[in-house]
Amino acid sequence: MLRVVGYVGALAIVAAVAVQAGDELDPASLELWPLPLALGLVATWWLLLASGWALLVAGSVQRADIGSWCRTQALRYLPGGLWGPASRVVIVRGKMVDRLATVAAENVIALCAALGLGGVALAASGRPAWLALVLVLAVPPVASRFLASRTRVAPARAVPATALYTVAFAAYAVAAVLVQGAVSGFDDSLAVAGGALVAWGVGLVVVIAPGGVGVREAAYVTLRVLTVFAEIAVLLVAARPVPGPAPG
């Protein structure tokens, strides 16, 4: 019963955000053909993020862990913005230090994957100094060695999770390029991809509301709308409560 209530509540939250986000979008100003492709890539990114969480929690990708991640992620839209990670601290089994380490690892690995891949894209666009960001990809494997003796965050989980998150953010980067193309055409796509990834990483730790909507802001409003609609689609499928086994 609680799973069903949580599922319905998560759907209601994301649906409300989807309606609000859709009001900010002007389809008449967009080239529409790239958007379905971008939506598919954003949904892929979302599922891979959930799968990375499942790897950290259980060492394998299981539907139950993907579903719990999707349901708790909906809580990040509530005032404060920290309810998603905080709720995962509560639902993960284990001692408190293990719970905190798992949720922290999820966010650190996502941040490192986004920044590392963003640095590669910006360097490839002719800004070589950004290549230094690729070094952050070494943080999760190295840090997990020190956590392995007291938590579940061991290299055996952190390394494949980092690889999975890197693939996830590659999909996100391509989606960002497609959305930018829908808004203003395809120009300097590597810089757009790198900028989107670094911006996502910064946005993970610092939330700044834009003062106005220009070309870049319109692109990210559009990407945000696609993200919300991809989230609700994944939530409908992957986070649907599954009846437990009948009592023996």
N, C-alpha and C positions, 0 to 999 in steps of 0.2 A: 504493500500500500504506500509506504514512504517513497519507494522508487518511482511509482506512478505519479505521485504528487510532485516529486522533484522534477520528473520529466516534463510534466505539464507546465510547471512553473518556469522551467528553463525555456521551453518553447514560447511561453507568453512574453518573457523578457526579451528574447531575441526578435520575436515578431514585432514587438513595439519599437525596438530599435530599427528594424528593417523599414517600417513605415516612416519613421522620422528621417532615416537616411535617404529614403527615396524622394522625400520632399525637397532635398537639397540638390537633386540631380535634374539637369535639363537635357533630356534625350535629343532634342532638336539641335543641340550644339555639338553633337558627337557623331563621329563616323562609327556606325554600329557594328560592322562585321568583326572587328577584333574582340568585342566584348564577350561573346559566347566562349571563345577560346580562352580568354583571360579568366572567365568564371570557372572553367574546367581546371585550369592550373591552380587557381586559388583553392578550390575544393581539394585538389591533390595535396597542396601545401598544408591545409588544415588536417587532413587525414594523417599525413606524415608526422606532423607535430604531435598528434594524439598517439601515434604509434611509438614515437620516441619516448613519450611519457610511459607507455606500457613497458618498453624495454627497461627503463630505469626501475620501475616498480617491481616487475616480475621476472625480468630477464628474457621475456618472450612477448610477442605481440598477441594479446588476447582481447576479444571483443568487449569483455566486461570492463577492462581498464581503459579502452578507447571510449566506451560509453560514459564512464565516470568522469573522464577528462572533459568530454564535450559538455556534459551537464554542468560541471563546476565552472567551466570557462564562461558560461552565460552570466555568472554572478559578477564578472568583472565590469559589467555595465552599471551595476548599482553604485550609488555615491561612495566615493573612497577609492574605488578602482583596485583594491587589494583582496576583495572577497573571493576571487577565483583561486589564487594560490593559497589563501588562508583556509579555504574549505578543503583543499587537497591535503593540507597538513592534518586536518581532522580525520579524513576518511582513510588515509594510508595506515596500514597496520605496522606495529613496531613501537620501539621506544621513541620518545620525543626527539632525541638527537638524530635518530634515523629518519624520522618524518621530515624534520626541518632540512636535513642534508639532501633528501630526495627532491623536495620542492625547489630548494636553492639550486641544485644541480640542473634541474630542468631549465630554469631561467638563465643560468650562466651558460649552459651549452647552447641554448637558442641565441643568446647574445653573441657568443663567440662565432657561431656559424654565420650569422648575419653580417657581422663586422668583417670577418675573415674573407668571406666571399665578396662582400662589397669592396674591400680593398683590392682584390684581384681585378674586379671589373673596372674600377676607377684607374688602376695602374694600366690596364690594357687600353683604356681610352686616352692615354697620353699623360697621365698624372702619376709618375713612377713612385713618388713619395708615399702614396697610399698603400703600396705593396707591403709596407711594414705591418699593416693590420693582419696579414695572414698569420703572423706569429701567435695571435690569440687562439688559433685553432689547437695549439699545443697545451693550452691551459687545462681543459677538461681531463685529458689522459694523465697529465702530470698530477693535478690536484687529486684525482681519484685514487692514486697510489697511497696518499696519506689518509684517505677516508675509508679505505677498504677494510681495515681491521675493526672498525667500530660501526660501519653503516653498510647498506646494500650498494652504495655507489662505488663499485669496484671497476677497474679498467675493463673487465669483461662485459660490463654494461655501459660504461661511459663512452668507450671507443666506438662501438656500433651505433650508439645513440647520436654521437657527434657526426658520424658519417650520414646517418639518416636525416638529421637536421640540416646538414649541408645540402643534400639533395632537395629537401623541402624548400630551402631558401633559393635554390636555383630555379625552382618552379615559380616561386614568388617574384623573383627578378624578371623572368620572362613575362609574367602577367603584368608587372609594372610597365614594361616596355610596350606591351600591347595597349594598355590603357592610355599611356602617354600618346601613343600613335592615334588612338581614337579621339583624343582631345586636340592635339596640335600637329599630328604627323610624326613620322619616324625620322628623328634627327639625333645623332650622337647617342645611339641606343645603349652603348656600353656605359656611358656616363649616367644615363637615366637609370639603368639597372643598378649600378654601384650606389648612386645617390639614394635610390629607394631602399636598398638594404641597410645602408648606414643610417638613414632616417628612421627606419624601423627599430634599429638597435638603440638609437638615442631616445626614441619614443617609448621604449620599454622602461626606461628609468626616469625620463623627464617628459611630462605632458604639457605641451604649450598649445593653446587654442589660437589658430590663425586669425589675424585681424581682418583679413579680407580674402577674397577668392580671385586669384589670378590664374594664369595658365597652369603653373605648377600645382597650386592649391586645388584647382578644379580636377587635375589628374588624380590627386590623392583623395579627394572627396569621392570621385568615381570608383577608385580602387577600394575605398572603404565600403561603399555600397555593395560592390561585388563580394567583398569579404563577408559582410553580414549575411547576404543571401546564400553564399556557399556554406556558411556556418549553420544556418537554419536547415539547409538541405541535409548536411551531414548529421545534424542533431536528430532529424526525423528518422533517419535510417540506422545510424550506428549506435545511438544512445537509447533506442527504444528498449524499455524494460523487457527482459526475458523471464518467463516463469521459471522458478527453481524446481528442482526434482521433487516428485511426490514423496511424502514420508514413507519409510519402509515399514 
